[in-house]
Amino acid sequence: MRRARLHYAVLVSIGESLRSRVHDLVGGYLDGQPLVADLAAEPVAICCGTAVVYVRLVDAEPAVVRVFSPLLRRVDRPRICWWS
């Protein structure tokens, strides 16, 4: 099964009002945690328990808010022996 690669062919300048609105929304969700100044330049990491979700503003037409999370596969779990 082939996965479609998402790419944004047309890069455009994101309006300052949209940048500010998305920044305020993410900042409100993070409740005072440090937030990068430009979400289009660098994604912000949001921790949820043992998972992490990244949010980034993409310069495209129309502008896109990209939400993604890394997935680990085939990671061996350490064996825990309570009696040794």
mmCIF file of the N, C-alpha and C atoms, coordinates in Angstrom:
data_MODEL
# 
_entry.id   MODEL 
# 
loop_
_atom_site.group_PDB 
_atom_site.id 
_atom_site.type_symbol 
_atom_site.label_atom_id 
_atom_site.label_alt_id 
_atom_site.label_comp_id 
_atom_site.label_asym_id 
_atom_site.label_entity_id 
_atom_site.label_seq_id 
_atom_site.pdbx_PDB_ins_code 
_atom_site.Cartn_x 
_atom_site.Cartn_y 
_atom_site.Cartn_z 
_atom_site.occupancy 
_atom_site.B_iso_or_equiv 
_atom_site.pdbx_formal_charge 
_atom_site.auth_seq_id 
_atom_site.auth_comp_id 
_atom_site.auth_asym_id 
_atom_site.auth_atom_id 
_atom_site.pdbx_PDB_model_num 
ATOM 1   N N  . MET A 1 1  ? 0.833  -1.172  0.000  1.00 0.00 ? 1  MET A N  1 
ATOM 2   C CA . MET A 1 1  ? 0.000  0.000   0.000  1.00 0.00 ? 1  MET A CA 1 
ATOM 3   C C  . MET A 1 1  ? 0.883  1.242   0.000  1.00 0.00 ? 1  MET A C  1 
ATOM 4   N N  . ARG A 1 2  ? 0.699  2.111   -0.946 1.00 0.00 ? 2  ARG A N  1 
ATOM 5   C CA . ARG A 1 2  ? 1.500  3.335   -1.036 1.00 0.00 ? 2  ARG A CA 1 
ATOM 6   C C  . ARG A 1 2  ? 0.869  4.426   -0.200 1.00 0.00 ? 2  ARG A C  1 
ATOM 7   N N  . ARG A 1 3  ? 1.720  5.165   0.445  1.00 0.00 ? 3  ARG A N  1 
ATOM 8   C CA . ARG A 1 3  ? 1.251  6.309   1.217  1.00 0.00 ? 3  ARG A CA 1 
ATOM 9   C C  . ARG A 1 3  ? 1.424  7.556   0.368  1.00 0.00 ? 3  ARG A C  1 
ATOM 10  N N  . ALA A 1 4  ? 0.426  8.363   0.367  1.00 0.00 ? 4  ALA A N  1 
ATOM 11  C CA . ALA A 1 4  ? 0.512  9.631   -0.346 1.00 0.00 ? 4  ALA A CA 1 
ATOM 12  C C  . ALA A 1 4  ? 1.337  10.607  0.484  1.00 0.00 ? 4  ALA A C  1 
ATOM 13  N N  . ARG A 1 5  ? 2.305  11.247  -0.151 1.00 0.00 ? 5  ARG A N  1 
ATOM 14  C CA . ARG A 1 5  ? 3.091  12.266  0.543  1.00 0.00 ? 5  ARG A CA 1 
ATOM 15  C C  . ARG A 1 5  ? 2.389  13.589  0.428  1.00 0.00 ? 5  ARG A C  1 
ATOM 16  N N  . LEU A 1 6  ? 2.204  14.223  1.558  1.00 0.00 ? 6  LEU A N  1 
ATOM 17  C CA . LEU A 1 6  ? 1.595  15.543  1.552  1.00 0.00 ? 6  LEU A CA 1 
ATOM 18  C C  . LEU A 1 6  ? 2.673  16.578  1.304  1.00 0.00 ? 6  LEU A C  1 
ATOM 19  N N  . HIS A 1 7  ? 2.434  17.418  0.365  1.00 0.00 ? 7  HIS A N  1 
ATOM 20  C CA . HIS A 1 7  ? 3.333  18.540  0.146  1.00 0.00 ? 7  HIS A CA 1 
ATOM 21  C C  . HIS A 1 7  ? 2.488  19.724  -0.296 1.00 0.00 ? 7  HIS A C  1 
ATOM 22  N N  . TYR A 1 8  ? 3.001  20.868  -0.051 1.00 0.00 ? 8  TYR A N  1 
ATOM 23  C CA . TYR A 1 8  ? 2.265  22.083  -0.343 1.00 0.00 ? 8  TYR A CA 1 
ATOM 24  C C  . TYR A 1 8  ? 3.026  22.812  -1.437 1.00 0.00 ? 8  TYR A C  1 
ATOM 25  N N  . ALA A 1 9  ? 2.445  22.838  -2.625 1.00 0.00 ? 9  ALA A N  1 
ATOM 26  C CA . ALA A 1 9  ? 3.136  23.338  -3.803 1.00 0.00 ? 9  ALA A CA 1 
ATOM 27  C C  . ALA A 1 9  ? 3.307  24.851  -3.800 1.00 0.00 ? 9  ALA A C  1 
ATOM 28  N N  . VAL A 1 10 ? 2.379  25.563  -3.241 1.00 0.00 ? 10 VAL A N  1 
ATOM 29  C CA . VAL A 1 10 ? 2.412  27.016  -3.312 1.00 0.00 ? 10 VAL A CA 1 
ATOM 30  C C  . VAL A 1 10 ? 2.717  27.588  -1.933 1.00 0.00 ? 10 VAL A C  1 
ATOM 31  N N  . LEU A 1 11 ? 3.911  28.133  -1.797 1.00 0.00 ? 11 LEU A N  1 
ATOM 32  C CA . LEU A 1 11 ? 4.258  28.787  -0.536 1.00 0.00 ? 11 LEU A CA 1 
ATOM 33  C C  . LEU A 1 11 ? 3.814  30.234  -0.605 1.00 0.00 ? 11 LEU A C  1 
ATOM 34  N N  . VAL A 1 12 ? 3.142  30.673  0.439  1.00 0.00 ? 12 VAL A N  1 
ATOM 35  C CA . VAL A 1 12 ? 2.648  32.042  0.491  1.00 0.00 ? 12 VAL A CA 1 
ATOM 36  C C  . VAL A 1 12 ? 2.979  32.624  1.857  1.00 0.00 ? 12 VAL A C  1 
ATOM 37  N N  . SER A 1 13 ? 2.883  33.912  1.953  1.00 0.00 ? 13 SER A N  1 
ATOM 38  C CA . SER A 1 13 ? 3.095  34.581  3.220  1.00 0.00 ? 13 SER A CA 1 
ATOM 39  C C  . SER A 1 13 ? 1.817  34.486  4.052  1.00 0.00 ? 13 SER A C  1 
ATOM 40  N N  . ILE A 1 14 ? 1.958  34.047  5.286  1.00 0.00 ? 14 ILE A N  1 
ATOM 41  C CA . ILE A 1 14 ? 0.801  33.937  6.169  1.00 0.00 ? 14 ILE A CA 1 
ATOM 42  C C  . ILE A 1 14 ? 0.550  35.308  6.785  1.00 0.00 ? 14 ILE A C  1 
ATOM 43  N N  . GLY A 1 15 ? -0.696 35.733  6.762  1.00 0.00 ? 15 GLY A N  1 
ATOM 44  C CA . GLY A 1 15 ? -1.046 37.030  7.335  1.00 0.00 ? 15 GLY A CA 1 
ATOM 45  C C  . GLY A 1 15 ? -0.768 37.087  8.823  1.00 0.00 ? 15 GLY A C  1 
ATOM 46  N N  . GLU A 1 16 ? -0.389 38.255  9.288  1.00 0.00 ? 16 GLU A N  1 
ATOM 47  C CA . GLU A 1 16 ? -0.051 38.431  10.698 1.00 0.00 ? 16 GLU A CA 1 
ATOM 48  C C  . GLU A 1 16 ? -1.237 38.131  11.610 1.00 0.00 ? 16 GLU A C  1 
ATOM 49  N N  . SER A 1 17 ? -2.453 38.415  11.168 1.00 0.00 ? 17 SER A N  1 
ATOM 50  C CA . SER A 1 17 ? -3.624 38.145  12.009 1.00 0.00 ? 17 SER A CA 1 
ATOM 51  C C  . SER A 1 17 ? -3.814 36.641  12.212 1.00 0.00 ? 17 SER A C  1 
ATOM 52  N N  . LEU A 1 18 ? -3.561 35.836  11.167 1.00 0.00 ? 18 LEU A N  1 
ATOM 53  C CA . LEU A 1 18 ? -3.683 34.380  11.303 1.00 0.00 ? 18 LEU A CA 1 
ATOM 54  C C  . LEU A 1 18 ? -2.573 33.841  12.191 1.00 0.00 ? 18 LEU A C  1 
ATOM 55  N N  . ARG A 1 19 ? -1.346 34.326  11.998 1.00 0.00 ? 19 ARG A N  1 
ATOM 56  C CA . ARG A 1 19 ? -0.227 33.896  12.853 1.00 0.00 ? 19 ARG A CA 1 
ATOM 57  C C  . ARG A 1 19 ? -0.550 34.175  14.321 1.00 0.00 ? 19 ARG A C  1 
ATOM 58  N N  . SER A 1 20 ? -1.036 35.376  14.573 1.00 0.00 ? 20 SER A N  1 
ATOM 59  C CA . SER A 1 20 ? -1.351 35.785  15.937 1.00 0.00 ? 20 SER A CA 1 
ATOM 60  C C  . SER A 1 20 ? -2.474 34.942  16.525 1.00 0.00 ? 20 SER A C  1 
ATOM 61  N N  . ARG A 1 21 ? -3.489 34.660  15.722 1.00 0.00 ? 21 ARG A N  1 
ATOM 62  C CA . ARG A 1 21 ? -4.638 33.876  16.206 1.00 0.00 ? 21 ARG A CA 1 
ATOM 63  C C  . ARG A 1 21 ? -4.225 32.451  16.572 1.00 0.00 ? 21 ARG A C  1 
ATOM 64  N N  . VAL A 1 22 ? -3.457 31.802  15.691 1.00 0.00 ? 22 VAL A N  1 
ATOM 65  C CA . VAL A 1 22 ? -3.010 30.427  15.967 1.00 0.00 ? 22 VAL A CA 1 
ATOM 66  C C  . VAL A 1 22 ? -2.069 30.426  17.170 1.00 0.00 ? 22 VAL A C  1 
ATOM 67  N N  . HIS A 1 23 ? -1.173 31.400  17.243 1.00 0.00 ? 23 HIS A N  1 
ATOM 68  C CA . HIS A 1 23 ? -0.243 31.502  18.372 1.00 0.00 ? 23 HIS A CA 1 
ATOM 69  C C  . HIS A 1 23 ? -1.008 31.659  19.688 1.00 0.00 ? 23 HIS A C  1 
ATOM 70  N N  . ASP A 1 24 ? -2.029 32.500  19.692 1.00 0.00 ? 24 ASP A N  1 
ATOM 71  C CA . ASP A 1 24 ? -2.839 32.708  20.900 1.00 0.00 ? 24 ASP A CA 1 
ATOM 72  C C  . ASP A 1 24 ? -3.611 31.447  21.289 1.00 0.00 ? 24 ASP A C  1 
ATOM 73  N N  . LEU A 1 25 ? -4.150 30.730  20.305 1.00 0.00 ? 25 LEU A N  1 
ATOM 74  C CA . LEU A 1 25 ? -4.891 29.497  20.586 1.00 0.00 ? 25 LEU A CA 1 
ATOM 75  C C  . LEU A 1 25 ? -3.990 28.430  21.191 1.00 0.00 ? 25 LEU A C  1 
ATOM 76  N N  . VAL A 1 26 ? -2.813 28.225  20.588 1.00 0.00 ? 26 VAL A N  1 
ATOM 77  C CA . VAL A 1 26 ? -1.878 27.219  21.108 1.00 0.00 ? 26 VAL A CA 1 
ATOM 78  C C  . VAL A 1 26 ? -1.349 27.662  22.470 1.00 0.00 ? 26 VAL A C  1 
ATOM 79  N N  . GLY A 1 27 ? -1.030 28.944  22.611 1.00 0.00 ? 27 GLY A N  1 
ATOM 80  C CA . GLY A 1 27 ? -0.547 29.457  23.893 1.00 0.00 ? 27 GLY A CA 1 
ATOM 81  C C  . GLY A 1 27 ? -1.576 29.296  24.998 1.00 0.00 ? 27 GLY A C  1 
ATOM 82  N N  . GLY A 1 28 ? -2.848 29.518  24.681 1.00 0.00 ? 28 GLY A N  1 
ATOM 83  C CA . GLY A 1 28 ? -3.908 29.318  25.663 1.00 0.00 ? 28 GLY A CA 1 
ATOM 84  C C  . GLY A 1 28 ? -4.038 27.868  26.077 1.00 0.00 ? 28 GLY A C  1 
ATOM 85  N N  . TYR A 1 29 ? -3.848 26.955  25.119 1.00 0.00 ? 29 TYR A N  1 
ATOM 86  C CA . TYR A 1 29 ? -3.927 25.520  25.424 1.00 0.00 ? 29 TYR A CA 1 
ATOM 87  C C  . TYR A 1 29 ? -2.761 25.097  26.326 1.00 0.00 ? 29 TYR A C  1 
ATOM 88  N N  . LEU A 1 30 ? -1.581 25.677  26.073 1.00 0.00 ? 30 LEU A N  1 
ATOM 89  C CA . LEU A 1 30 ? -0.397 25.315  26.854 1.00 0.00 ? 30 LEU A CA 1 
ATOM 90  C C  . LEU A 1 30 ? -0.385 25.957  28.239 1.00 0.00 ? 30 LEU A C  1 
ATOM 91  N N  . ASP A 1 31 ? -1.265 26.916  28.474 1.00 0.00 ? 31 ASP A N  1 
ATOM 92  C CA . ASP A 1 31 ? -1.454 27.520  29.791 1.00 0.00 ? 31 ASP A CA 1 
ATOM 93  C C  . ASP A 1 31 ? -0.156 28.034  30.406 1.00 0.00 ? 31 ASP A C  1 
ATOM 94  N N  . GLY A 1 32 ? 0.539  28.902  29.661 1.00 0.00 ? 32 GLY A N  1 
ATOM 95  C CA . GLY A 1 32 ? 1.719  29.558  30.201 1.00 0.00 ? 32 GLY A CA 1 
ATOM 96  C C  . GLY A 1 32 ? 3.041  28.862  29.962 1.00 0.00 ? 32 GLY A C  1 
ATOM 97  N N  . GLN A 1 33 ? 3.036  27.674  29.356 1.00 0.00 ? 33 GLN A N  1 
ATOM 98  C CA . GLN A 1 33 ? 4.289  27.002  29.043 1.00 0.00 ? 33 GLN A CA 1 
ATOM 99  C C  . GLN A 1 33 ? 5.003  27.768  27.934 1.00 0.00 ? 33 GLN A C  1 
ATOM 100 N N  . PRO A 1 34 ? 6.335  27.631  27.830 1.00 0.00 ? 34 PRO A N  1 
ATOM 101 C CA . PRO A 1 34 ? 7.074  28.345  26.785 1.00 0.00 ? 34 PRO A CA 1 
ATOM 102 C C  . PRO A 1 34 ? 6.573  27.972  25.390 1.00 0.00 ? 34 PRO A C  1 
ATOM 103 N N  . LEU A 1 35 ? 6.510  28.979  24.529 1.00 0.00 ? 35 LEU A N  1 
ATOM 104 C CA . LEU A 1 35 ? 5.992  28.799  23.170 1.00 0.00 ? 35 LEU A CA 1 
ATOM 105 C C  . LEU A 1 35 ? 6.924  29.509  22.207 1.00 0.00 ? 35 LEU A C  1 
ATOM 106 N N  . VAL A 1 36 ? 7.244  28.854  21.080 1.00 0.00 ? 36 VAL A N  1 
ATOM 107 C CA . VAL A 1 36 ? 8.108  29.479  20.077 1.00 0.00 ? 36 VAL A CA 1 
ATOM 108 C C  . VAL A 1 36 ? 7.423  30.722  19.523 1.00 0.00 ? 36 VAL A C  1 
ATOM 109 N N  . ALA A 1 37 ? 8.217  31.678  19.080 1.00 0.00 ? 37 ALA A N  1 
ATOM 110 C CA . ALA A 1 37 ? 7.665  32.941  18.587 1.00 0.00 ? 37 ALA A CA 1 
ATOM 111 C C  . ALA A 1 37 ? 6.957  32.778  17.248 1.00 0.00 ? 37 ALA A C  1 
ATOM 112 N N  . ASP A 1 38 ? 7.492  31.917  16.370 1.00 0.00 ? 38 ASP A N  1 
ATOM 113 C CA . ASP A 1 38 ? 6.932  31.762  15.020 1.00 0.00 ? 38 ASP A CA 1 
ATOM 114 C C  . ASP A 1 38 ? 6.616  30.297  14.769 1.00 0.00 ? 38 ASP A C  1 
ATOM 115 N N  . LEU A 1 39 ? 5.333  29.937  14.795 1.00 0.00 ? 39 LEU A N  1 
ATOM 116 C CA . LEU A 1 39 ? 4.923  28.546  14.589 1.00 0.00 ? 39 LEU A CA 1 
ATOM 117 C C  . LEU A 1 39 ? 5.140  28.076  13.158 1.00 0.00 ? 39 LEU A C  1 
ATOM 118 N N  . ALA A 1 40 ? 5.373  28.988  12.214 1.00 0.00 ? 40 ALA A N  1 
ATOM 119 C CA . ALA A 1 40 ? 5.673  28.592  10.843 1.00 0.00 ? 40 ALA A CA 1 
ATOM 120 C C  . ALA A 1 40 ? 7.142  28.206  10.699 1.00 0.00 ? 40 ALA A C  1 
ATOM 121 N N  . ALA A 1 41 ? 7.996  28.736  11.548 1.00 0.00 ? 41 ALA A N  1 
ATOM 122 C CA . ALA A 1 41 ? 9.423  28.445  11.476 1.00 0.00 ? 41 ALA A CA 1 
ATOM 123 C C  . ALA A 1 41 ? 9.804  27.193  12.264 1.00 0.00 ? 41 ALA A C  1 
ATOM 124 N N  . GLU A 1 42 ? 9.095  26.943  13.354 1.00 0.00 ? 42 GLU A N  1 
ATOM 125 C CA . GLU A 1 42 ? 9.433  25.828  14.228 1.00 0.00 ? 42 GLU A CA 1 
ATOM 126 C C  . GLU A 1 42 ? 8.168  25.310  14.905 1.00 0.00 ? 42 GLU A C  1 
ATOM 127 N N  . PRO A 1 43 ? 7.967  23.978  14.910 1.00 0.00 ? 43 PRO A N  1 
ATOM 128 C CA . PRO A 1 43 ? 6.769  23.461  15.570 1.00 0.00 ? 43 PRO A CA 1 
ATOM 129 C C  . PRO A 1 43 ? 6.883  23.548  17.088 1.00 0.00 ? 43 PRO A C  1 
ATOM 130 N N  . VAL A 1 44 ? 5.743  23.559  17.751 1.00 0.00 ? 44 VAL A N  1 
ATOM 131 C CA . VAL A 1 44 ? 5.712  23.542  19.213 1.00 0.00 ? 44 VAL A CA 1 
ATOM 132 C C  . VAL A 1 44 ? 5.332  22.126  19.648 1.00 0.00 ? 44 VAL A C  1 
ATOM 133 N N  . ALA A 1 45 ? 5.978  21.638  20.700 1.00 0.00 ? 45 ALA A N  1 
ATOM 134 C CA . ALA A 1 45 ? 5.703  20.302  21.223 1.00 0.00 ? 45 ALA A CA 1 
ATOM 135 C C  . ALA A 1 45 ? 4.707  20.399  22.363 1.00 0.00 ? 45 ALA A C  1 
ATOM 136 N N  . ILE A 1 46 ? 3.666  19.588  22.295 1.00 0.00 ? 46 ILE A N  1 
ATOM 137 C CA . ILE A 1 46 ? 2.654  19.527  23.344 1.00 0.00 ? 46 ILE A CA 1 
ATOM 138 C C  . ILE A 1 46 ? 2.699  18.121  23.922 1.00 0.00 ? 46 ILE A C  1 
ATOM 139 N N  . CYS A 1 47 ? 3.057  18.022  25.204 1.00 0.00 ? 47 CYS A N  1 
ATOM 140 C CA . CYS A 1 47 ? 3.140  16.714  25.858 1.00 0.00 ? 47 CYS A CA 1 
ATOM 141 C C  . CYS A 1 47 ? 1.780  16.311  26.397 1.00 0.00 ? 47 CYS A C  1 
ATOM 142 N N  . CYS A 1 48 ? 1.417  15.066  26.138 1.00 0.00 ? 48 CYS A N  1 
ATOM 143 C CA . CYS A 1 48 ? 0.153  14.491  26.606 1.00 0.00 ? 48 CYS A CA 1 
ATOM 144 C C  . CYS A 1 48 ? 0.466  13.135  27.226 1.00 0.00 ? 48 CYS A C  1 
ATOM 145 N N  . GLY A 1 49 ? 0.714  13.105  28.510 1.00 0.00 ? 49 GLY A N  1 
ATOM 146 C CA . GLY A 1 49 ? 1.097  11.855  29.159 1.00 0.00 ? 49 GLY A CA 1 
ATOM 147 C C  . GLY A 1 49 ? 2.470  11.428  28.665 1.00 0.00 ? 49 GLY A C  1 
ATOM 148 N N  . THR A 1 50 ? 2.565  10.235  28.075 1.00 0.00 ? 50 THR A N  1 
ATOM 149 C CA . THR A 1 50 ? 3.842  9.758   27.540 1.00 0.00 ? 50 THR A CA 1 
ATOM 150 C C  . THR A 1 50 ? 3.990  10.067  26.054 1.00 0.00 ? 50 THR A C  1 
ATOM 151 N N  . ALA A 1 51 ? 3.003  10.686  25.468 1.00 0.00 ? 51 ALA A N  1 
ATOM 152 C CA . ALA A 1 51 ? 3.049  11.031  24.039 1.00 0.00 ? 51 ALA A CA 1 
ATOM 153 C C  . ALA A 1 51 ? 3.379  12.504  23.862 1.00 0.00 ? 51 ALA A C  1 
ATOM 154 N N  . VAL A 1 52 ? 3.804  12.842  22.662 1.00 0.00 ? 52 VAL A N  1 
ATOM 155 C CA . VAL A 1 52 ? 4.046  14.242  22.321 1.00 0.00 ? 52 VAL A CA 1 
ATOM 156 C C  . VAL A 1 52 ? 3.408  14.514  20.958 1.00 0.00 ? 52 VAL A C  1 
ATOM 157 N N  . VAL A 1 53 ? 2.764  15.657  20.853 1.00 0.00 ? 53 VAL A N  1 
ATOM 158 C CA . VAL A 1 53 ? 2.121  16.086  19.610 1.00 0.00 ? 53 VAL A CA 1 
ATOM 159 C C  . VAL A 1 53 ? 2.765  17.403  19.208 1.00 0.00 ? 53 VAL A C  1 
ATOM 160 N N  . TYR A 1 54 ? 3.096  17.533  17.928 1.00 0.00 ? 54 TYR A N  1 
ATOM 161 C CA . TYR A 1 54 ? 3.705  18.761  17.426 1.00 0.00 ? 54 TYR A CA 1 
ATOM 162 C C  . TYR A 1 54 ? 2.677  19.537  16.604 1.00 0.00 ? 54 TYR A C  1 
ATOM 163 N N  . VAL A 1 55 ? 2.699  20.863  16.748 1.00 0.00 ? 55 VAL A N  1 
ATOM 164 C CA . VAL A 1 55 ? 1.792  21.740  16.007 1.00 0.00 ? 55 VAL A CA 1 
ATOM 165 C C  . VAL A 1 55 ? 2.645  22.753  15.263 1.00 0.00 ? 55 VAL A C  1 
ATOM 166 N N  . ARG A 1 56 ? 2.352  22.913  13.967 1.00 0.00 ? 56 ARG A N  1 
ATOM 167 C CA . ARG A 1 56 ? 3.116  23.843  13.139 1.00 0.00 ? 56 ARG A CA 1 
ATOM 168 C C  . ARG A 1 56 ? 2.181  24.522  12.148 1.00 0.00 ? 56 ARG A C  1 
ATOM 169 N N  . LEU A 1 57 ? 2.426  25.776  11.882 1.00 0.00 ? 57 LEU A N  1 
ATOM 170 C CA . LEU A 1 57 ? 1.679  26.541  10.892 1.00 0.00 ? 57 LEU A CA 1 
ATOM 171 C C  . LEU A 1 57 ? 2.447  26.461  9.581  1.00 0.00 ? 57 LEU A C  1 
ATOM 172 N N  . VAL A 1 58 ? 1.788  25.997  8.504  1.00 0.00 ? 58 VAL A N  1 
ATOM 173 C CA . VAL A 1 58 ? 2.445  25.786  7.210  1.00 0.00 ? 58 VAL A CA 1 
ATOM 174 C C  . VAL A 1 58 ? 2.075  26.909  6.253  1.00 0.00 ? 58 VAL A C  1 
ATOM 175 N N  . ASP A 1 59 ? 3.108  27.502  5.626  1.00 0.00 ? 59 ASP A N  1 
ATOM 176 C CA . ASP A 1 59 ? 2.887  28.520  4.592  1.00 0.00 ? 59 ASP A CA 1 
ATOM 177 C C  . ASP A 1 59 ? 2.380  27.839  3.342  1.00 0.00 ? 59 ASP A C  1 
ATOM 178 N N  . ALA A 1 60 ? 1.110  27.905  3.083  1.00 0.00 ? 60 ALA A N  1 
ATOM 179 C CA . ALA A 1 60 ? 0.514  27.294  1.897  1.00 0.00 ? 60 ALA A CA 1 
ATOM 180 C C  . ALA A 1 60 ? -0.748 28.063  1.539  1.00 0.00 ? 60 ALA A C  1 
ATOM 181 N N  . GLU A 1 61 ? -1.325 27.749  0.431  1.00 0.00 ? 61 GLU A N  1 
ATOM 182 C CA . GLU A 1 61 ? -2.579 28.391  0.008  1.00 0.00 ? 61 GLU A CA 1 
ATOM 183 C C  . GLU A 1 61 ? -3.657 27.329  -0.044 1.00 0.00 ? 61 GLU A C  1 
ATOM 184 N N  . PRO A 1 62 ? -4.586 27.247  0.844  1.00 0.00 ? 62 PRO A N  1 
ATOM 185 C CA . PRO A 1 62 ? -4.749 28.071  2.043  1.00 0.00 ? 62 PRO A CA 1 
ATOM 186 C C  . PRO A 1 62 ? -3.765 27.635  3.131  1.00 0.00 ? 62 PRO A C  1 
ATOM 187 N N  . ALA A 1 63 ? -3.595 28.466  4.133  1.00 0.00 ? 63 ALA A N  1 
ATOM 188 C CA . ALA A 1 63 ? -2.693 28.153  5.252  1.00 0.00 ? 63 ALA A CA 1 
ATOM 189 C C  . ALA A 1 63 ? -3.185 26.893  5.960  1.00 0.00 ? 63 ALA A C  1 
ATOM 190 N N  . VAL A 1 64 ? -2.252 26.109  6.477  1.00 0.00 ? 64 VAL A N  1 
ATOM 191 C CA . VAL A 1 64 ? -2.570 24.817  7.091  1.00 0.00 ? 64 VAL A CA 1 
ATOM 192 C C  . VAL A 1 64 ? -1.954 24.762  8.483  1.00 0.00 ? 64 VAL A C  1 
ATOM 193 N N  . VAL A 1 65 ? -2.690 24.250  9.442  1.00 0.00 ? 65 VAL A N  1 
ATOM 194 C CA . VAL A 1 65 ? -2.136 23.945  10.759 1.00 0.00 ? 65 VAL A CA 1 
ATOM 195 C C  . VAL A 1 65 ? -1.869 22.448  10.763 1.00 0.00 ? 65 VAL A C  1 
ATOM 196 N N  . ARG A 1 66 ? -0.606 22.095  10.849 1.00 0.00 ? 66 ARG A N  1 
ATOM 197 C CA . ARG A 1 66 ? -0.200 20.686  10.786 1.00 0.00 ? 66 ARG A CA 1 
ATOM 198 C C  . ARG A 1 66 ? -0.023 20.167  12.208 1.00 0.00 ? 66 ARG A C  1 
ATOM 199 N N  . VAL A 1 67 ? -0.697 19.071  12.527 1.00 0.00 ? 67 VAL A N  1 
ATOM 200 C CA . VAL A 1 67 ? -0.604 18.420  13.834 1.00 0.00 ? 67 VAL A CA 1 
ATOM 201 C C  . VAL A 1 67 ? -0.083 17.013  13.582 1.00 0.00 ? 67 VAL A C  1 
ATOM 202 N N  . PHE A 1 68 ? 1.049  16.673  14.203 1.00 0.00 ? 68 PHE A N  1 
ATOM 203 C CA . PHE A 1 68 ? 1.629  15.361  13.950 1.00 0.00 ? 68 PHE A CA 1 
ATOM 204 C C  . PHE A 1 68 ? 2.310  14.838  15.198 1.00 0.00 ? 68 PHE A C  1 
ATOM 205 N N  . SER A 1 69 ? 2.514  13.523  15.214 1.00 0.00 ? 69 SER A N  1 
ATOM 206 C CA . SER A 1 69 ? 3.144  12.863  16.353 1.00 0.00 ? 69 SER A CA 1 
ATOM 207 C C  . SER A 1 69 ? 4.007  11.715  15.840 1.00 0.00 ? 69 SER A C  1 
ATOM 208 N N  . PRO A 1 70 ? 5.232  11.580  16.364 1.00 0.00 ? 70 PRO A N  1 
ATOM 209 C CA . PRO A 1 70 ? 6.067  10.455  15.946 1.00 0.00 ? 70 PRO A CA 1 
ATOM 210 C C  . PRO A 1 70 ? 5.510  9.144   16.495 1.00 0.00 ? 70 PRO A C  1 
ATOM 211 N N  . LEU A 1 71 ? 5.768  8.076   15.780 1.00 0.00 ? 71 LEU A N  1 
ATOM 212 C CA . LEU A 1 71 ? 5.296  6.757   16.179 1.00 0.00 ? 71 LEU A CA 1 
ATOM 213 C C  . LEU A 1 71 ? 6.490  5.817   16.222 1.00 0.00 ? 71 LEU A C  1 
ATOM 214 N N  . LEU A 1 72 ? 6.700  5.185   17.354 1.00 0.00 ? 72 LEU A N  1 
ATOM 215 C CA . LEU A 1 72 ? 7.780  4.209   17.486 1.00 0.00 ? 72 LEU A CA 1 
ATOM 216 C C  . LEU A 1 72 ? 7.215  2.822   17.254 1.00 0.00 ? 72 LEU A C  1 
ATOM 217 N N  . ARG A 1 73 ? 7.935  2.062   16.447 1.00 0.00 ? 73 ARG A N  1 
ATOM 218 C CA . ARG A 1 73 ? 7.523  0.685   16.172 1.00 0.00 ? 73 ARG A CA 1 
ATOM 219 C C  . ARG A 1 73 ? 8.707  -0.242  16.386 1.00 0.00 ? 73 ARG A C  1 
ATOM 220 N N  . ARG A 1 74 ? 8.379  -1.477  16.736 1.00 0.00 ? 74 ARG A N  1 
ATOM 221 C CA . ARG A 1 74 ? 9.374  -2.524  16.931 1.00 0.00 ? 74 ARG A CA 1 
ATOM 222 C C  . ARG A 1 74 ? 10.444 -2.133  17.949 1.00 0.00 ? 74 ARG A C  1 
ATOM 223 N N  . VAL A 1 75 ? 10.007 -1.570  19.055 1.00 0.00 ? 75 VAL A N  1 
ATOM 224 C CA . VAL A 1 75 ? 10.915 -1.214  20.145 1.00 0.00 ? 75 VAL A CA 1 
ATOM 225 C C  . VAL A 1 75 ? 10.780 -2.285  21.212 1.00 0.00 ? 75 VAL A C  1 
ATOM 226 N N  . ASP A 1 76 ? 11.901 -2.915  21.542 1.00 0.00 ? 76 ASP A N  1 
ATOM 227 C CA . ASP A 1 76 ? 11.873 -3.961  22.566 1.00 0.00 ? 76 ASP A CA 1 
ATOM 228 C C  . ASP A 1 76 ? 11.635 -3.344  23.933 1.00 0.00 ? 76 ASP A C  1 
ATOM 229 N N  . ARG A 1 77 ? 10.759 -3.979  24.684 1.00 0.00 ? 77 ARG A N  1 
ATOM 230 C CA . ARG A 1 77 ? 10.518 -3.555  26.053 1.00 0.00 ? 77 ARG A CA 1 
ATOM 231 C C  . ARG A 1 77 ? 11.531 -4.248  26.951 1.00 0.00 ? 77 ARG A C  1 
ATOM 232 N N  . PRO A 1 78 ? 12.061 -3.533  27.927 1.00 0.00 ? 78 PRO A N  1 
ATOM 233 C CA . PRO A 1 78 ? 12.991 -4.193  28.863 1.00 0.00 ? 78 PRO A CA 1 
ATOM 234 C C  . PRO A 1 78 ? 12.218 -5.179  29.739 1.00 0.00 ? 78 PRO A C  1 
ATOM 235 N N  . ARG A 1 79 ? 12.844 -6.294  30.022 1.00 0.00 ? 79 ARG A N  1 
ATOM 236 C CA . ARG A 1 79 ? 12.221 -7.276  30.904 1.00 0.00 ? 79 ARG A CA 1 
ATOM 237 C C  . ARG A 1 79 ? 12.478 -6.863  32.344 1.00 0.00 ? 79 ARG A C  1 
ATOM 238 N N  . ILE A 1 80 ? 11.440 -6.913  33.130 1.00 0.00 ? 80 ILE A N  1 
ATOM 239 C CA . ILE A 1 80 ? 11.534 -6.552  34.540 1.00 0.00 ? 80 ILE A CA 1 
ATOM 240 C C  . ILE A 1 80 ? 11.309 -7.812  35.357 1.00 0.00 ? 80 ILE A C  1 
ATOM 241 N N  . CYS A 1 81 ? 12.304 -8.172  36.124 1.00 0.00 ? 81 CYS A N  1 
ATOM 242 C CA . CYS A 1 81 ? 12.174 -9.325  37.014 1.00 0.00 ? 81 CYS A CA 1 
ATOM 243 C C  . CYS A 1 81 ? 12.093 -8.820  38.438 1.00 0.00 ? 81 CYS A C  1 
ATOM 244 N N  . TRP A 1 82 ? 10.983 -9.040  39.067 1.00 0.00 ? 82 TRP A N  1 
ATOM 245 C CA . TRP A 1 82 ? 10.794 -8.572  40.424 1.00 0.00 ? 82 TRP A CA 1 
ATOM 246 C C  . TRP A 1 82 ? 11.544 -9.419  41.447 1.00 0.00 ? 82 TRP A C  1 
ATOM 247 N N  . TRP A 1 83 ? 11.907 -10.642 41.082 1.00 0.00 ? 83 TRP A N  1 
ATOM 248 C CA . TRP A 1 83 ? 12.524 -11.529 42.046 1.00 0.00 ? 83 TRP A CA 1 
ATOM 249 C C  . TRP A 1 83 ? 14.048 -11.548 41.955 1.00 0.00 ? 83 TRP A C  1 
ATOM 250 N N  . SER A 1 84 ? 14.641 -10.847 41.008 1.00 0.00 ? 84 SER A N  1 
ATOM 251 C CA . SER A 1 84 ? 16.107 -10.913 40.911 1.00 0.00 ? 84 SER A CA 1 
ATOM 252 C C  . SER A 1 84 ? 16.779 -9.673  41.448 1.00 0.00 ? 84 SER A C  1 
# 
